[in-house]
């Protein structure tokens, strides 16, 4: 049986799929890779890679498996209440129509949560909400906008009734809110970033990234935000050396891009 070490496998994935596994913490990525290998039924990385070369769909499945993120509507409900109660009103004082980027949006619950909030607080105003993810399967599900009861457990019952329709044992998001969000593929570690954003959400996406990769992404977000724009991160994350990167902490999970003219 021929063997392939992790370094060679990582380089092959980078060449074939543009995914740099070296930007993820090695121990965690190796555990994910072991799980993927077991799931595939192949005996070695060499066999697994040969199968991927012969059948490109296996490579796409592998990328989907190692990059999938868990999501739900209004995750950390109290922070979404803070977003709706103080962060968004502050941003809306500067601009009536906002540009919002949900980076690593997974299956869409995060940008749709923002769409629901804005539908409630600024009815009739057209905002631009962009959801991006590296995982093509997740984006397909996001566009379909069909969810389980568990996905919406943090949504207030009156909002579930207002914005969802029953679809068998699932719930389908109604078109007016679904159409507020534009989804597209994006690799945080390789692709160019959105510009002139008022709000960026990137929550629990970078927990497996190396410190170097995290710093690179945070610098990219800083460049993407307009002065005074806000970055909303996950509860397991923090921005080390935030002032050096040009951010100021508003409250836990929320960072504002400092306005150099202020």
PyMOL commands that set and color helices and strands:
alter all, ss='L'
color gray80, all
select helices_A, chain A and resi 6-17+21-23+26-40+45-54+56-67+77-94+109-121+136-144+157-163+175-178+211-224+242-245
alter helices_A, ss='H'
color red, helices_A
select strands_A, chain A and resi 99-103+128-133+146-147+164-167+170-173+181-185+197-202+225-233+247-251+254-257
alter strands_A, ss='S'
color yellow, strands_A
deselect
rebuild
show_as cartoon
